[in-house]
Amino acid sequence: MQDTYDLIIIGAGPIGLACGIEAQKAGLRYLIIEKGCLVNSLYHYPLNMTFFSTSDRLEIGGVPFVSHQPKPNRAEALEYFRRVATSWELNVHLYEEVLSVTHADNGNHHTVTTPKAQYNTKALVLSLGFYDRPYLLNVPGEDLPKVKHYYDEPHPYFAQKIVVVGAANSAVDVALETWRKGAEVTMVIRENGIRDSVKYWVKPDIENRIQEGSIKAYFHSTVKAITPHAVQIITPEGEVLVENDFVLAMTGYEPPFAFMRDMGIAFQDDAFHTPVYNEETMETNVPGLYLAGVVCGGLKTNKWFIENSRVHAEMIVTHLQKAKKAAQ
């Protein structure tokens, strides 16, 4: 039987790294496992994205985060978290997807299986992002190459007819950026307007562009079908056919519910499908299995950010140390 870790952390995002740092400070034998690259979710952000938060609020492990502007961009964040991993010499296995997790001995033993190995651990932290599971439109033509669920930069859409689906921050940013770089933009929005959750300094901008007609918007509307050269839209006034080159479906992303259920995690009976966990220790209904970061919010993916969930790492390791002392 292989040696047993004190803690395995699934997910090498900022909060997963913070959990590794706290485990290292506590002298625990730990491992961080990540199916993609370091801070994989941040890597998939748009190339020119700027964070909502100032750099000091994104710091972990006492490593200073210095950016050119008060609010850092994606490139600066990637550089920072590489430096964090290097400075702390974190034990991270990248590009190693977790296939299954089993529990035994009343939560005192867990087995984590990947394509490369099988690991044993006394405790687990699930610290996953959700950028690899987009909500689909589930309409004919969604599998066409012109349909994108991810956005990186505006240049490819210059002089193209773009349909942007959605009314939250991502959709608004995409609509404004592509329009400013020469795209003809049409928005398809299920609600009666731009969401109130959109950044306060951006919301008037998009509303003014719509009001003046620079960006066309269909409210209370949905996409019915997509063809190589058009999009069929259901509006309150009837169906509309819009000539189109690209569809950017900024419809949000789904948390890894199936993976969590397979691990035995229970969920509350609420609108957000919030997972069950102890808010003081971050331990789930499965003994020895903890949650950290955005995964704690279920469908409410805008509840937890780096700045307000960094503390989860300390809470988890503190609870592990107390349980260890109690068992001695």
LUMDRENSE-234050 format. One record per residue (C-alpha): residue number from 1; residue in one letter; y, x, z. Coordinates in pm, 1 decimal, decimal comma, padded with zeros to 6 digits. Layout:
! LUMDRENSE-234050
k NUM; r a; c2 Y; c1 X; c3 Z
...
This chain:
! LUMDRENSE-234050
k 1; r m; c2 00000,0; c1 00000,0; c3 00000,0
k 2; r q; c2 00346,7; c1 00125,9; c3 -00091,0
k 3; r d; c2 00604,9; c1 00209,0; c3 00172,1
k 4; r t; c2 00802,4; c1 -00091,9; c3 00287,7
k 5; r y; c2 01180,5; c1 -00111,6; c3 00252,2
k 6; r d; c2 01393,9; c1 -00256,8; c3 00526,8
k 7; r l; c2 01600,4; c1 -00441,0; c3 00265,9
k 8; r i; c2 01587,8; c1 -00506,9; c3 -00107,4
k 9; r i; c2 01902,2; c1 -00639,9; c3 -00272,6
k 10; r i; c2 01863,2; c1 -00827,4; c3 -00600,9
k 11; r g; c2 02180,4; c1 -00787,4; c3 -00804,0
k 12; r a; c2 02407,7; c1 -00483,3; c3 -00843,0
k 13; r g; c2 02736,8; c1 -00668,5; c3 -00863,6
k 14; r p; c2 03023,3; c1 -00581,9; c3 -00628,6
k 15; r i; c2 02872,3; c1 -00780,1; c3 -00340,3
k 16; r g; c2 02524,6; c1 -00639,5; c3 -00400,9
k 17; r l; c2 02677,1; c1 -00290,6; c3 -00387,3
k 18; r a; c2 02859,6; c1 -00385,5; c3 -00066,3
k 19; r c; c2 02526,2; c1 -00492,6; c3 00084,8
k 20; r g; c2 02376,9; c1 -00156,4; c3 -00013,3
k 21; r i; c2 02667,0; c1 00027,0; c3 00149,1
k 22; r e; c2 02629,7; c1 -00165,2; c3 00475,2
k 23; r a; c2 02253,7; c1 -00104,2; c3 00473,2
k 24; r q; c2 02312,1; c1 00267,7; c3 00417,9
k 25; r k; c2 02567,0; c1 00282,8; c3 00698,8
k 26; r a; c2 02314,7; c1 00114,6; c3 00929,3
k 27; r g; c2 02045,1; c1 00366,2; c3 00839,4
k 28; r l; c2 01824,6; c1 00107,8; c3 00668,7
k 29; r r; c2 01584,6; c1 00200,7; c3 00390,9
k 30; r y; c2 01710,7; c1 -00013,5; c3 00103,3
k 31; r l; c2 01694,5; c1 -00061,4; c3 -00271,9
k 32; r i; c2 01924,9; c1 -00246,0; c3 -00512,4
k 33; r i; c2 01753,8; c1 -00391,2; c3 -00821,1
k 34; r e; c2 01955,8; c1 -00506,7; c3 -01124,1
k 35; r k; c2 01824,5; c1 -00651,0; c3 -01450,6
k 36; r g; c2 02124,3; c1 -00525,3; c3 -01649,1
k 37; r c; c2 02388,7; c1 -00258,1; c3 -01611,8
k 38; r l; c2 02591,7; c1 -00183,9; c3 -01299,2
k 39; r v; c2 02818,1; c1 -00483,7; c3 -01216,6
k 40; r n; c2 02660,6; c1 -00661,4; c3 -01511,5
k 41; r s; c2 02867,5; c1 -00980,4; c3 -01480,0
k 42; r l; c2 03195,7; c1 -00786,2; c3 -01482,1
k 43; r y; c2 03075,8; c1 -00593,6; c3 -01786,2
k 44; r h; c2 03044,9; c1 -00923,6; c3 -01975,2
k 45; r y; c2 03402,3; c1 -01027,5; c3 -01896,7
k 46; r p; c2 03645,8; c1 -01033,6; c3 -02192,3
k 47; r l; c2 03757,1; c1 -00682,1; c3 -02289,4
k 48; r n; c2 04122,9; c1 -00736,8; c3 -02199,3
k 49; r m; c2 04068,4; c1 -00950,6; c3 -01890,9
k 50; r t; c2 04292,2; c1 -00898,7; c3 -01587,2
k 51; r f; c2 04164,7; c1 -00994,2; c3 -01241,9
k 52; r f; c2 04330,9; c1 -01267,5; c3 -01035,1
k 53; r s; c2 04326,1; c1 -01041,9; c3 -00729,4
k 54; r t; c2 04511,4; c1 -00721,7; c3 -00652,3
k 55; r s; c2 04307,7; c1 -00401,6; c3 -00650,9
k 56; r d; c2 04312,4; c1 -00359,9; c3 -00271,6
k 57; r r; c2 04137,7; c1 -00696,4; c3 -00227,7
k 58; r l; c2 03851,3; c1 -00581,3; c3 -00450,6
k 59; r e; c2 03779,4; c1 -00262,7; c3 -00256,2
k 60; r i; c2 03438,7; c1 -00210,8; c3 -00095,9
k 61; r g; c2 03291,6; c1 00066,1; c3 00114,6
k 62; r g; c2 03629,0; c1 00218,0; c3 00200,7
k 63; r v; c2 03668,3; c1 00357,4; c3 -00152,9
k 64; r p; c2 04033,1; c1 00320,9; c3 -00264,1
k 65; r f; c2 04091,1; c1 00118,0; c3 -00579,9
k 66; r v; c2 04402,4; c1 00242,8; c3 -00757,9
k 67; r s; c2 04508,8; c1 00058,5; c3 -01073,9
k 68; r h; c2 04807,0; c1 00098,4; c3 -01306,3
k 69; r q; c2 04924,5; c1 -00254,8; c3 -01230,7
k 70; r p; c2 04888,2; c1 -00455,5; c3 -00907,0
k 71; r k; c2 04612,4; c1 -00661,3; c3 -01070,6
k 72; r p; c2 04349,3; c1 -00438,2; c3 -01231,6
k 73; r n; c2 04183,0; c1 -00498,7; c3 -01565,6
k 74; r r; c2 03816,4; c1 -00498,4; c3 -01664,3
k 75; r a; c2 03805,5; c1 -00130,9; c3 -01766,1
k 76; r e; c2 03960,4; c1 -00021,6; c3 -01435,5
k 77; r a; c2 03714,5; c1 -00236,2; c3 -01239,5
k 78; r l; c2 03414,2; c1 -00091,2; c3 -01420,9
k 79; r e; c2 03543,1; c1 00261,0; c3 -01353,3
k 80; r y; c2 03600,4; c1 00173,6; c3 -00987,5
k 81; r f; c2 03252,0; c1 00035,4; c3 -00921,6
k 82; r r; c2 03091,2; c1 00330,5; c3 -01100,1
k 83; r r; c2 03286,8; c1 00551,1; c3 -00860,5
k 84; r v; c2 03170,9; c1 00342,7; c3 -00562,0
k 85; r a; c2 02805,8; c1 00377,6; c3 -00664,1
k 86; r t; c2 02849,9; c1 00752,9; c3 -00714,1
k 87; r s; c2 03050,2; c1 00812,8; c3 -00396,0
k 88; r w; c2 02791,5; c1 00640,3; c3 -00178,2
k 89; r e; c2 02496,8; c1 00768,1; c3 -00384,6
k 90; r l; c2 02359,8; c1 00416,0; c3 -00379,2
k 91; r n; c2 01989,7; c1 00363,7; c3 -00445,2
k 92; r v; c2 02015,2; c1 00140,9; c3 -00754,4
k 93; r h; c2 01751,3; c1 00062,2; c3 -01014,9
k 94; r l; c2 01924,7; c1 -00066,3; c3 -01330,1
k 95; r y; c2 01769,8; c1 -00250,7; c3 -01625,3
k 96; r e; c2 01479,8; c1 -00366,8; c3 -01407,9
k 97; r e; c2 01442,4; c1 -00744,5; c3 -01400,0
k 98; r v; c2 01281,5; c1 -00912,2; c3 -01101,6
k 99; r l; c2 00993,4; c1 -01123,5; c3 -01231,0
k 100; r s; c2 00875,5; c1 -01277,4; c3 -00905,2
k 101; r v; c2 00918,3; c1 -01271,9; c3 -00528,8
k 102; r t; c2 00653,5; c1 -01375,3; c3 -00276,8
k 103; r h; c2 00678,5; c1 -01409,0; c3 00099,8
k 104; r a; c2 00422,3; c1 -01345,6; c3 00372,7
k 105; r d; c2 00387,1; c1 -01285,2; c3 00746,6
k 106; r n; c2 00638,0; c1 -01560,3; c3 00833,2
k 107; r g; c2 00921,9; c1 -01391,8; c3 00647,6
k 108; r n; c2 00859,9; c1 -01040,6; c3 00774,5
k 109; r h; c2 00711,8; c1 -00922,8; c3 00446,6
k 110; r h; c2 00823,3; c1 -00987,6; c3 00090,5
k 111; r t; c2 00684,3; c1 -00856,0; c3 -00236,0
k 112; r v; c2 00917,4; c1 -00804,6; c3 -00531,8
k 113; r t; c2 00755,7; c1 -00761,6; c3 -00872,6
k 114; r t; c2 00933,6; c1 -00612,7; c3 -01175,9
k 115; r p; c2 00798,4; c1 -00484,5; c3 -01510,6
k 116; r k; c2 00812,4; c1 -00132,3; c3 -01366,4
k 117; r a; c2 00674,8; c1 -00165,0; c3 -01014,6
k 118; r q; c2 00591,9; c1 -00378,0; c3 -00712,8
k 119; r y; c2 00804,5; c1 -00330,9; c3 -00401,2
k 120; r n; c2 00748,2; c1 -00437,8; c3 -00041,2
k 121; r t; c2 01033,8; c1 -00517,0; c3 00191,9
k 122; r k; c2 01101,0; c1 -00665,8; c3 00534,6
k 123; r a; c2 01409,8; c1 -00855,2; c3 00412,5
k 124; r l; c2 01576,4; c1 -00961,8; c3 00088,6
k 125; r v; c2 01930,5; c1 -01034,3; c3 -00027,4
k 126; r l; c2 01993,1; c1 -01243,6; c3 -00336,4
k 127; r s; c2 02333,3; c1 -01147,3; c3 -00478,7
k 128; r l; c2 02331,4; c1 -01273,8; c3 -00834,7
k 129; r g; c2 02601,8; c1 -01362,4; c3 -01084,3
k 130; r f; c2 02571,2; c1 -01638,8; c3 -01341,3
k 131; r y; c2 02720,8; c1 -01508,9; c3 -01665,4
k 132; r d; c2 02392,0; c1 -01495,2; c3 -01853,4
k 133; r r; c2 02316,0; c1 -01868,9; c3 -01834,6
k 134; r p; c2 02582,5; c1 -02064,3; c3 -02028,8
k 135; r y; c2 02584,2; c1 -02442,1; c3 -02023,1
k 136; r l; c2 02481,1; c1 -02555,2; c3 -02369,0
k 137; r l; c2 02646,1; c1 -02831,2; c3 -02571,2
k 138; r n; c2 02300,7; c1 -02955,0; c3 -02678,0
k 139; r v; c2 02423,7; c1 -03070,8; c3 -03018,5
k 140; r p; c2 02291,2; c1 -03010,3; c3 -03370,3
k 141; r g; c2 02417,9; c1 -02680,5; c3 -03510,2
k 142; r e; c2 02469,5; c1 -02507,9; c3 -03175,6
k 143; r d; c2 02227,7; c1 -02237,0; c3 -03287,2
k 144; r l; c2 02447,3; c1 -02140,8; c3 -03584,2
k 145; r p; c2 02584,4; c1 -01782,1; c3 -03578,5
k 146; r k; c2 02940,3; c1 -01918,8; c3 -03571,6
k 147; r v; c2 02887,0; c1 -02064,8; c3 -03221,9
k 148; r k; c2 02968,3; c1 -01829,6; c3 -02933,1
k 149; r h; c2 02921,2; c1 -01889,0; c3 -02560,5
k 150; r y; c2 03082,3; c1 -01556,6; c3 -02472,0
k 151; r y; c2 03424,3; c1 -01421,8; c3 -02561,5
k 152; r d; c2 03525,9; c1 -01057,9; c3 -02574,1
k 153; r e; c2 03851,7; c1 -01016,6; c3 -02769,7
k 154; r p; c2 04075,5; c1 -01209,4; c3 -03011,9
k 155; r h; c2 04085,0; c1 -00976,6; c3 -03314,0
k 156; r p; c2 03771,4; c1 -01110,7; c3 -03493,6
k 157; r y; c2 03930,2; c1 -01456,5; c3 -03505,4
k 158; r f; c2 04248,5; c1 -01359,8; c3 -03689,9
k 159; r a; c2 04317,9; c1 -01606,1; c3 -03974,7
k 160; r q; c2 04016,5; c1 -01816,9; c3 -03873,3
k 161; r k; c2 03988,2; c1 -02181,8; c3 -03776,1
k 162; r i; c2 03867,7; c1 -02185,0; c3 -03414,3
k 163; r v; c2 03736,3; c1 -02474,1; c3 -03205,9
k 164; r v; c2 03749,1; c1 -02401,5; c3 -02832,0
k 165; r v; c2 03540,3; c1 -02630,5; c3 -02611,4
k 166; r g; c2 03650,0; c1 -02665,6; c3 -02249,1
k 167; r a; c2 03957,4; c1 -02710,8; c3 -02029,7
k 168; r a; c2 03915,1; c1 -02451,3; c3 -01752,3
k 169; r n; c2 04051,8; c1 -02096,2; c3 -01721,6
k 170; r s; c2 03817,3; c1 -01936,1; c3 -01974,9
k 171; r a; c2 03882,8; c1 -02197,1; c3 -02242,5
k 172; r v; c2 04258,2; c1 -02182,8; c3 -02189,8
k 173; r d; c2 04265,8; c1 -01801,8; c3 -02203,2
k 174; r v; c2 04059,2; c1 -01800,7; c3 -02522,3
k 175; r a; c2 04275,6; c1 -02064,7; c3 -02688,1
k 176; r l; c2 04601,3; c1 -01884,4; c3 -02609,2
k 177; r e; c2 04475,4; c1 -01535,0; c3 -02695,0
k 178; r t; c2 04321,4; c1 -01629,5; c3 -03028,5
k 179; r w; c2 04623,9; c1 -01840,5; c3 -03124,2
k 180; r r; c2 04862,2; c1 -01553,6; c3 -03044,6
k 181; r k; c2 04652,0; c1 -01321,2; c3 -03262,3
k 182; r g; c2 04672,1; c1 -01547,8; c3 -03564,1
k 183; r a; c2 04393,1; c1 -01804,1; c3 -03526,9
k 184; r e; c2 04428,7; c1 -02175,2; c3 -03598,4
k 185; r v; c2 04309,0; c1 -02327,8; c3 -03270,4
k 186; r t; c2 04171,3; c1 -02671,6; c3 -03189,6
k 187; r m; c2 04058,6; c1 -02759,6; c3 -02837,2
k 188; r v; c2 03794,4; c1 -03021,0; c3 -02752,0
k 189; r i; c2 03830,6; c1 -03143,8; c3 -02393,9
k 190; r r; c2 03621,1; c1 -03406,2; c3 -02213,4
k 191; r e; c2 03888,7; c1 -03471,6; c3 -01950,9
k 192; r n; c2 04230,5; c1 -03630,5; c3 -01995,7
k 193; r g; c2 04410,5; c1 -03296,2; c3 -01969,3
k 194; r i; c2 04396,6; c1 -02929,6; c3 -01879,6
k 195; r r; c2 04227,7; c1 -02883,7; c3 -01542,8
k 196; r d; c2 04444,0; c1 -02841,6; c3 -01234,6
k 197; r s; c2 04235,6; c1 -02536,4; c3 -01140,4
k 198; r v; c2 04376,9; c1 -02338,7; c3 -01433,6
k 199; r k; c2 04593,4; c1 -02044,5; c3 -01323,3
k 200; r y; c2 04934,1; c1 -02179,8; c3 -01229,5
k 201; r w; c2 05123,0; c1 -01933,5; c3 -01449,2
k 202; r v; c2 04905,4; c1 -02014,7; c3 -01753,6
k 203; r k; c2 04877,9; c1 -02395,3; c3 -01730,7
k 204; r p; c2 05238,0; c1 -02466,6; c3 -01845,7
k 205; r d; c2 05190,0; c1 -02224,1; c3 -02136,3
k 206; r i; c2 04887,6; c1 -02403,6; c3 -02281,5
k 207; r e; c2 05037,4; c1 -02747,5; c3 -02216,0
k 208; r n; c2 05355,5; c1 -02650,3; c3 -02398,3
k 209; r r; c2 05159,4; c1 -02511,7; c3 -02694,1
k 210; r i; c2 04965,7; c1 -02838,7; c3 -02716,3
k 211; r q; c2 05278,9; c1 -03052,4; c3 -02679,8
k 212; r e; c2 05460,8; c1 -02866,5; c3 -02956,2
k 213; r g; c2 05156,4; c1 -02888,0; c3 -03182,6
k 214; r s; c2 05088,7; c1 -02515,5; c3 -03209,2
k 215; r i; c2 04742,0; c1 -02579,8; c3 -03063,7
k 216; r k; c2 04567,6; c1 -02906,8; c3 -03148,9
k 217; r a; c2 04384,4; c1 -03074,4; c3 -02861,3
k 218; r y; c2 04146,9; c1 -03370,9; c3 -02855,9
k 219; r f; c2 04125,1; c1 -03516,1; c3 -02504,4
k 220; r h; c2 03849,4; c1 -03749,4; c3 -02379,0
k 221; r s; c2 03648,1; c1 -03599,0; c3 -02662,6
k 222; r t; c2 03315,0; c1 -03425,9; c3 -02721,0
k 223; r v; c2 03144,9; c1 -03229,1; c3 -02996,3
k 224; r k; c2 02882,8; c1 -03437,9; c3 -03178,7
k 225; r a; c2 02754,4; c1 -03183,1; c3 -03429,9
k 226; r i; c2 02836,2; c1 -02844,6; c3 -03581,1
k 227; r t; c2 02788,3; c1 -02750,2; c3 -03945,1
k 228; r p; c2 02847,0; c1 -02414,2; c3 -04116,9
k 229; r h; c2 03196,8; c1 -02518,3; c3 -04220,3
k 230; r a; c2 03305,4; c1 -02797,8; c3 -03984,6
k 231; r v; c2 03276,7; c1 -02957,6; c3 -03641,6
k 232; r q; c2 03220,4; c1 -03329,3; c3 -03587,6
k 233; r i; c2 03416,1; c1 -03453,1; c3 -03284,8
k 234; r i; c2 03390,7; c1 -03788,8; c3 -03106,2
k 235; r t; c2 03739,3; c1 -03897,4; c3 -02994,8
k 236; r p; c2 03875,2; c1 -04221,8; c3 -02843,8
k 237; r e; c2 04009,4; c1 -04304,6; c3 -03191,0
k 238; r g; c2 03674,7; c1 -04244,9; c3 -03359,4
k 239; r e; c2 03490,6; c1 -03954,1; c3 -03514,5
k 240; r v; c2 03689,7; c1 -03664,7; c3 -03661,8
k 241; r l; c2 03564,3; c1 -03388,8; c3 -03890,8
k 242; r v; c2 03750,4; c1 -03059,7; c3 -03840,2
k 243; r e; c2 03714,0; c1 -02768,0; c3 -04081,2
k 244; r n; c2 03599,8; c1 -02470,5; c3 -03880,5
k 245; r d; c2 03494,0; c1 -02105,1; c3 -03892,9
k 246; r f; c2 03398,5; c1 -02039,6; c3 -03528,7
k 247; r v; c2 03316,7; c1 -02245,4; c3 -03219,7
k 248; r l; c2 03386,7; c1 -02083,2; c3 -02882,5
k 249; r a; c2 03206,6; c1 -02296,6; c3 -02623,8
k 250; r m; c2 03369,7; c1 -02201,9; c3 -02294,5
k 251; r t; c2 03168,7; c1 -02457,6; c3 -02099,7
k 252; r g; c2 03085,7; c1 -02248,7; c3 -01795,2
k 253; r y; c2 02768,2; c1 -02092,4; c3 -01666,3
k 254; r e; c2 02475,3; c1 -02215,7; c3 -01460,7
k 255; r p; c2 02361,2; c1 -02045,7; c3 -01138,9
k 256; r p; c2 01997,5; c1 -01924,3; c3 -01140,8
k 257; r f; c2 01862,3; c1 -02239,8; c3 -00976,6
k 258; r a; c2 01506,9; c1 -02210,2; c3 -01112,4
k 259; r f; c2 01473,9; c1 -01853,2; c3 -00985,8
k 260; r m; c2 01606,2; c1 -01958,1; c3 -00645,3
k 261; r r; c2 01367,8; c1 -02252,8; c3 -00621,5
k 262; r d; c2 01077,2; c1 -02026,8; c3 -00714,5
k 263; r m; c2 01173,0; c1 -01811,6; c3 -00415,5
k 264; r g; c2 01148,4; c1 -02117,1; c3 -00190,0
k 265; r i; c2 01522,0; c1 -02170,6; c3 -00133,5
k 266; r a; c2 01614,8; c1 -02530,6; c3 -00049,1
k 267; r f; c2 01930,9; c1 -02707,1; c3 -00166,8
k 268; r q; c2 02164,6; c1 -02953,5; c3 -00005,0
k 269; r d; c2 02187,7; c1 -03307,8; c3 -00138,5
k 270; r d; c2 02544,9; c1 -03268,0; c3 -00260,4
k 271; r a; c2 02734,7; c1 -03269,3; c3 -00588,6
k 272; r f; c2 02737,4; c1 -02889,7; c3 -00610,3
k 273; r h; c2 02365,7; c1 -02832,5; c3 -00546,4
k 274; r t; c2 02464,0; c1 -02594,4; c3 -00268,9
k 275; r p; c2 02179,4; c1 -02375,5; c3 -00141,6
k 276; r v; c2 02078,7; c1 -02404,1; c3 00223,8
k 277; r y; c2 02181,9; c1 -02106,1; c3 00435,2
k 278; r n; c2 02317,9; c1 -02023,0; c3 00780,3
k 279; r e; c2 02692,3; c1 -01966,7; c3 00744,8
k 280; r e; c2 02691,8; c1 -01722,4; c3 01039,7
k 281; r t; c2 02405,7; c1 -01501,5; c3 00919,6
k 282; r m; c2 02372,5; c1 -01589,0; c3 00545,4
k 283; r e; c2 01996,2; c1 -01639,3; c3 00595,6
k 284; r t; c2 01839,3; c1 -01917,5; c3 00387,3
k 285; r n; c2 01567,3; c1 -02160,5; c3 00492,9
k 286; r v; c2 01322,8; c1 -01884,1; c3 00392,5
k 287; r p; c2 01300,5; c1 -01638,9; c3 00687,2
k 288; r g; c2 01420,1; c1 -01292,0; c3 00591,1
k 289; r l; c2 01584,0; c1 -01408,9; c3 00266,4
k 290; r y; c2 01964,5; c1 -01397,0; c3 00254,4
k 291; r l; c2 02236,1; c1 -01500,1; c3 00008,3
k 292; r a; c2 02556,5; c1 -01309,3; c3 -00065,7
k 293; r g; c2 02848,0; c1 -01371,2; c3 -00299,6
k 294; r v; c2 02902,0; c1 -01636,5; c3 -00565,5
k 295; r v; c2 02540,2; c1 -01755,7; c3 -00553,4
k 296; r c; c2 02619,3; c1 -01923,3; c3 -00218,8
k 297; r g; c2 02836,5; c1 -02186,6; c3 -00387,0
k 298; r g; c2 02583,1; c1 -02350,1; c3 -00615,4
k 299; r l; c2 02766,0; c1 -02527,1; c3 -00896,1
k 300; r k; c2 03096,2; c1 -02457,3; c3 -00722,2
k 301; r t; c2 03120,3; c1 -02116,4; c3 -00887,8
k 302; r n; c2 03490,7; c1 -02082,6; c3 -00808,4
k 303; r k; c2 03441,3; c1 -02090,3; c3 -00430,1
k 304; r w; c2 03327,2; c1 -01734,1; c3 -00368,0
k 305; r f; c2 03493,9; c1 -01423,1; c3 -00510,0
k 306; r i; c2 03473,8; c1 -01052,2; c3 -00433,1
k 307; r e; c2 03762,1; c1 -01068,0; c3 -00187,5
k 308; r n; c2 03627,1; c1 -01352,5; c3 00027,8
k 309; r s; c2 03254,6; c1 -01267,9; c3 00014,4
k 310; r r; c2 03263,7; c1 -00893,7; c3 00087,4
k 311; r v; c2 03209,1; c1 -00991,5; c3 00450,5
k 312; r h; c2 02867,1; c1 -01134,2; c3 00364,4
k 313; r a; c2 02728,3; c1 -00779,2; c3 00351,5
k 314; r e; c2 02836,1; c1 -00704,9; c3 00708,3
k 315; r m; c2 02708,0; c1 -01040,9; c3 00834,1
k 316; r i; c2 02364,2; c1 -00986,3; c3 00681,7
k 317; r v; c2 02315,6; c1 -00630,2; c3 00805,3
k 318; r t; c2 02445,2; c1 -00720,5; c3 01151,7
k 319; r h; c2 02187,4; c1 -01000,6; c3 01171,6
k 320; r l; c2 01910,2; c1 -00767,4; c3 01055,7
k 321; r q; c2 02001,6; c1 -00513,0; c3 01322,7
k 322; r k; c2 02007,0; c1 -00779,4; c3 01596,0
k 323; r a; c2 01667,3; c1 -00908,9; c3 01483,9
k 324; r k; c2 01529,2; c1 -00554,4; c3 01483,0
k 325; r k; c2 01650,4; c1 -00490,6; c3 01838,1
k 326; r a; c2 01510,5; c1 -00823,8; c3 01955,6
k 327; r a; c2 01169,1; c1 -00735,3; c3 01812,3
k 328; r q; c2 01157,5; c1 -00395,9; c3 01988,8
